[in-house]
Amino acid sequence: WLGEKISEGGLSSSVMATGNDRKGKISTAIFEIKQIIEDCRMQSLGGHRTALQLWELALVPSLMNNAETWVELPNEALGELEELQDMFLRLIFQVPRGTPKPALKWETGTWPMWARIMVKKLCFINSIKHQDDNVLAKQVLEEQIRLGLPGLAAECAELCQKLGLPNILKEKIKKSKWKKVVTEAIRKLIEKELRKDMEKLQKTDTIKEDKFEMKAYVHG
């Protein structure tokens, strides 16, 4: 339904089922991209950059479609999403499995999956708050807030607190402004978490003080 798999096991099981359904298709597409950039003609155009653009503009939207509704996201499902992205980066740069995962994200400016989901959820809930009062989604959200029910509202309240943002449940902020604020806050969190991970790894000593962005050599 709407691209989601519904499981009788509940929300967490439904998210797992959806992820498993998409994983095979995305994995196939990853190997197709790898073949494309190995073409010598693509190397002259900046094959790595092209591959990353295909990932961001085609594969990620397909993989993460409707991720803003993934409440009670199990760690196992999130781990599989992260592993899929890590596999993509390893294949594109032709590096071994032992290559530090934080380094691959750091050198390419690639956002972890947990961060992408955070943005989608926080922007989605603000979008609902801008709807008319007769819209069902807004009515459900208001009931969640009023009764203190578990769900998207509770998760977003926790995210706002974690990121040091205004509680979006109590405010209605212009969509473009909110997205910019959320994106910047989550980007800072990504940098903090990746740096923390790299502090534990000797292999990343030479890059951990660099900026979190796509490096010049990736552009080709």
C-alpha positions, 0 to 999 in steps of 0.5 A: 500500500503506497509502496509499503509492505504491511505486516501482521506483526505491527509497525516494526515488522512492516518497516522490516518487510518494506526494507527487505522488499526494496533491498534486492531491487536497490542492490541490483541497481548498485551493481548496474551503476558500478558497471556504468562508471567502469566504462572508460568514457564515464571515467573521463567525465568523473565516474565517482561523482556520477555514481554518487549523483545516481545514488542520491537522485535515483536510488535513495528516493526509491529506497527511502520512499515514505520513510517519514512514516517509519515509526518504531524503526527497528535497529535491525532495519536501520542497520540493513539500510546503512549496510546497503549504503556502505556496500554502494560506497565500497563498490564504487570506490573499489575498496575492501570491506575493512575500509572504515565506514565513517571515512567513506561517508566523510570523504564523500559527504554522504549522509547516514541513513538515520540522518536522512530519516530524521530530516524526513520525519521532522519536515513531514510533521511540520508539513502536516501542521500546515494543513487545514483543520479538516485534513485527517492527517492533521486531526490524527496528529493533534490527537496523538499530541493531546493524548500523548500517544506513541507514534510520529509526534512523540518521536519528533518531540524527542528528535527536537530535544536531541537536536536542540530545536524548538518543539515542532509539536508546539509551533508552526514554522515556515516550511522552507525555514524549518527544513533549513534549520533541521538540515543544519542541525542534523548535519552538525550531529552527523559531523559529531558522530562521524568524528567520534567514530573516527577517533577510535580508528587509527586509519582515519587520523589524517582525515578526521580534521577535514571538512565533512564534504565531497572531496575534490578528488571524488569529482574526477 
